[in-house]
């Protein structure tokens, strides 16, 4: 069963945007809030709906090739021994076996891509959730300090709270981008594919690894096939 799609990232960060805007009332945050908002705009570019659609497509393609439709059809391809017992039968059976192995390897590759995308989406949204939790605490403290800066002698305290909050917020944002960058790097590597998921580029079948069997070597000559004339 496919996991439910998380809410859009902009919706998850909407309240955080509001708090950052409010934190600008602390003078220390006048410039820092712009940096944080720019970082959030970049994080919001991650489209959960598009990723979920891609996950669904990979999953359906893997099921189609792996057995739900194409896989079952492949089982009925080879004719019975009574229908085809000529000299080229062995070559044909070998081709069908190798084709089946390639299809299975491709289905496994599609499943790997689906799982990688699902893991990326889960990880990304987990990072966004953690960002919300941490920055909410920081921003509430900074917003609370706004009133202090108008109290005689309280400006230094408000400034200290603003500096500390901004430092924590920037450090958290840097950590978030490190985590996100690592996840995106992982998913990029997975789509390059390991050797087991590579296929020959020529229009003939071959094992996922190893030499191409070269289907052109399979000769089907009904006239010269001696088995055809055997009573």
ABEGO torsion letter per residue (X at the ends): XBBBBBBBAAAAAAAAAAAAAAAAABAAAAAAAAAAAAAAAAAAABBAAAAAAAAAAAAAAAAAAAGAAAAAAAAAABBBAAABABAAAAAAAAAAAAAAAAAAAAAAAAAAAAAAAAAAAAAAAAAAAAAAAAAAAAAAAAAAAAAAAABBGAAAAAAAAAAAAAAAAAAAAAAAAAAAAAAAAAAAAAAAEBAAABBBABBBBBBABEBBAGAAABBBBAAABAAAABX
